[in-house]
Amino acid sequence: MGGVAWNRKGYRHMKKISITVPCYNEAGNVRKMAETLTSIMKGLPYDYEIVFTDNCSTDGTREILRELAGKDSRIKVLLNSRNYGVDGRSARNTSQYLSGDVMIWIACDFQDPPELIPEFIRCWEEGYMVVCGQKTGSREGKIKYGCRSIFYKLIQMLSDVPQYEHISGIMLYDRKVMLECIKADYDINLRFYWQTWDIRLS
């Protein structure tokens, strides 16, 4: 897995990974998430940035994020004036401030293991422009998980666009895809626009 690329002028530079983490009242998780992501990325041959986007938290999350950013220049913080949610406008706004060659999106609540990130990057290096996590099981209970499976199959039957079952919150977008999504529709929901692209389910 290599982390070197060349820019338009022919200069060699290290590839950069942008990890974006949406937050809302995650005071109990942001420190651990920052530590976990930093530890993972330090073990990989890439430049990186970790961008926390706070959706107007009221539990002290913002203060902790400012502290973390003050101690580590690779950690950046975007503070929304209100709660835009983790999808749609919040993700789109965040994407405009990312400087990496690829964006990895992961929730702050550890629903998806950050340890998947090296595998996602490996898939990207193999040529996949979008990589999605897919749940193969769930702790939410067999009945709820079964109902969700039926729902996905029903949508698959009714839709002309291929639907992928049990997609989780961790995703990777190549920068070209991310910019194309925004260009196609300013109000696009980045999390669900990948159906029209080649993907790798991890």
PLY file of the C-alpha trace (Angstrom):
ply
format ascii 1.0
element vertex 202
property float x
property float y
property float z
element edge 201
property int vertex1
property int vertex2
end_header
0.00 0.00 0.00
1.75 3.14 -1.21
1.16 6.71 -0.13
2.93 8.68 -2.86
1.43 10.61 -5.79
2.43 13.27 -8.30
0.62 16.58 -8.80
-0.06 18.33 -12.11
3.37 19.96 -12.11
5.06 16.61 -11.71
6.09 17.10 -8.07
6.02 14.10 -5.80
3.92 14.36 -2.66
2.45 12.09 -0.01
-1.18 11.16 -0.54
-3.49 12.70 2.02
-6.43 11.05 3.78
-9.23 13.25 5.13
-11.29 11.62 7.85
-14.49 13.44 8.69
-16.39 12.75 11.91
-19.88 14.25 12.39
-20.79 14.91 16.02
-23.81 15.78 18.09
-23.52 15.60 21.89
-20.56 13.20 21.77
-18.60 14.54 24.74
-18.04 10.99 25.93
-16.62 9.79 22.62
-14.66 12.55 20.88
-11.42 12.11 22.84
-11.37 8.35 22.32
-12.25 8.73 18.65
-9.48 11.29 18.11
-6.96 9.04 19.87
-8.07 5.95 17.93
-7.97 7.65 14.53
-4.60 9.27 15.26
-3.13 5.93 16.32
-4.40 4.21 13.16
-3.19 6.92 10.78
0.25 7.19 12.38
0.78 3.56 11.42
0.05 4.21 7.73
2.29 5.85 5.09
-0.03 8.79 4.42
-0.49 12.39 5.34
-3.84 12.91 7.02
-6.30 15.26 8.65
-9.14 14.49 11.06
-12.06 16.89 10.70
-14.76 16.88 13.38
-18.01 18.56 12.35
-20.16 19.49 15.33
-23.90 19.94 14.84
-24.50 22.46 17.62
-23.83 20.16 20.60
-24.91 21.29 24.06
-23.01 18.81 26.26
-19.49 20.28 26.09
-18.45 18.50 22.89
-17.41 21.78 21.27
-15.09 22.74 24.10
-13.39 19.34 23.99
-12.97 19.59 20.21
-11.35 23.02 20.51
-8.96 21.58 23.08
-8.05 18.64 20.84
-7.48 20.90 17.83
-5.28 23.17 19.93
-2.99 20.27 20.78
-2.79 18.61 17.34
-2.60 20.53 14.06
-3.93 17.50 12.16
-7.23 17.74 14.04
-9.60 20.36 12.67
-13.03 21.43 13.86
-16.05 22.80 12.02
-18.84 24.18 14.21
-22.29 24.36 12.64
-24.63 27.09 13.84
-27.42 24.52 14.17
-28.00 20.78 13.89
-27.94 19.80 10.23
-27.77 16.08 10.98
-25.06 13.69 9.86
-26.26 13.47 6.24
-27.05 16.00 3.57
-26.01 19.58 4.23
-23.64 18.84 7.10
-21.63 16.31 5.07
-21.68 18.52 1.99
-20.48 21.58 3.90
-17.68 19.59 5.51
-16.51 18.19 2.16
-15.76 21.70 0.92
-13.09 22.15 3.60
-11.29 18.83 3.12
-7.87 18.85 1.49
-7.24 15.12 1.10
-7.09 12.92 -1.98
-9.83 10.82 -0.43
-12.52 11.34 2.23
-13.46 8.76 4.87
-16.67 9.39 6.74
-17.22 7.72 10.14
-19.66 8.44 12.96
-18.31 9.43 16.36
-20.33 6.87 18.31
-18.16 3.87 17.33
-21.07 2.05 15.65
-18.51 1.24 12.95
-14.99 0.14 13.93
-12.30 2.68 12.90
-10.00 -0.32 12.45
-11.66 -0.81 9.05
-9.96 2.32 7.73
-6.72 0.63 6.52
-8.82 -1.90 4.56
-10.88 0.90 3.00
-7.71 2.70 1.95
-6.31 -0.52 0.49
-9.46 -0.89 -1.63
-9.07 2.72 -2.77
-5.47 2.05 -3.79
-6.76 -0.90 -5.83
-8.88 1.51 -7.85
-12.24 1.62 -6.10
-13.52 5.20 -5.97
-16.23 4.50 -3.38
-16.01 1.98 -0.53
-18.89 1.26 1.84
-19.22 -0.73 5.02
-21.93 -3.39 5.10
-23.35 -5.03 8.22
-23.38 -8.82 8.12
-25.03 -9.04 11.52
-26.45 -6.80 14.22
-26.91 -6.60 17.97
-30.28 -4.89 17.52
-32.16 -8.21 17.66
-33.15 -10.82 15.07
-36.69 -9.48 14.60
-35.60 -5.89 13.94
-32.74 -6.99 11.73
-35.08 -9.33 9.82
-37.64 -6.57 9.27
-34.90 -4.31 7.98
-33.80 -7.05 5.56
-37.35 -7.40 4.25
-37.52 -3.63 3.78
-34.31 -3.63 1.72
-35.56 -6.48 -0.47
-38.86 -4.67 -1.06
-37.06 -1.49 -2.11
-34.80 -3.57 -4.35
-37.87 -4.97 -6.12
-39.41 -1.52 -6.66
-36.26 0.40 -7.61
-34.55 0.69 -11.00
-31.31 1.57 -9.17
-29.38 -1.28 -7.48
-29.86 -1.19 -3.70
-27.29 -2.54 -1.26
-28.56 -4.01 1.97
-27.48 -2.98 5.48
-25.01 -0.30 4.45
-23.35 1.14 7.56
-22.17 4.65 8.32
-18.49 4.29 7.42
-17.76 5.24 3.81
-14.87 6.30 1.59
-15.09 8.71 -1.34
-12.34 9.51 -3.80
-11.97 13.28 -4.08
-13.09 13.20 -7.72
-16.34 11.47 -6.77
-16.97 13.83 -3.88
-16.53 16.92 -6.07
-18.66 15.42 -8.82
-21.48 14.71 -6.37
-21.51 18.32 -5.18
-21.27 19.60 -8.74
-24.22 17.46 -9.81
-26.49 18.65 -7.00
-25.58 21.21 -4.33
-28.10 19.67 -1.94
-27.02 16.10 -2.62
-27.00 13.59 0.21
-23.43 12.34 -0.16
-24.10 9.24 1.88
-26.54 7.79 -0.64
-25.30 9.11 -3.98
-22.80 6.29 -4.53
-25.31 3.87 -6.12
-24.39 5.11 -9.60
-20.66 4.42 -9.12
-18.53 1.27 -8.93
-18.27 0.30 -5.27
-16.55 -2.20 -3.04
-18.49 -3.49 -0.06
-16.25 -4.22 2.89
0 1
1 2
2 3
3 4
4 5
5 6
6 7
7 8
8 9
9 10
10 11
11 12
12 13
13 14
14 15
15 16
16 17
17 18
18 19
19 20
20 21
21 22
22 23
23 24
24 25
25 26
26 27
27 28
28 29
29 30
30 31
31 32
32 33
33 34
34 35
35 36
36 37
37 38
38 39
39 40
40 41
41 42
42 43
43 44
44 45
45 46
46 47
47 48
48 49
49 50
50 51
51 52
52 53
53 54
54 55
55 56
56 57
57 58
58 59
59 60
60 61
61 62
62 63
63 64
64 65
65 66
66 67
67 68
68 69
69 70
70 71
71 72
72 73
73 74
74 75
75 76
76 77
77 78
78 79
79 80
80 81
81 82
82 83
83 84
84 85
85 86
86 87
87 88
88 89
89 90
90 91
91 92
92 93
93 94
94 95
95 96
96 97
97 98
98 99
99 100
100 101
101 102
102 103
103 104
104 105
105 106
106 107
107 108
108 109
109 110
110 111
111 112
112 113
113 114
114 115
115 116
116 117
117 118
118 119
119 120
120 121
121 122
122 123
123 124
124 125
125 126
126 127
127 128
128 129
129 130
130 131
131 132
132 133
133 134
134 135
135 136
136 137
137 138
138 139
139 140
140 141
141 142
142 143
143 144
144 145
145 146
146 147
147 148
148 149
149 150
150 151
151 152
152 153
153 154
154 155
155 156
156 157
157 158
158 159
159 160
160 161
161 162
162 163
163 164
164 165
165 166
166 167
167 168
168 169
169 170
170 171
171 172
172 173
173 174
174 175
175 176
176 177
177 178
178 179
179 180
180 181
181 182
182 183
183 184
184 185
185 186
186 187
187 188
188 189
189 190
190 191
191 192
192 193
193 194
194 195
195 196
196 197
197 198
198 199
199 200
200 201
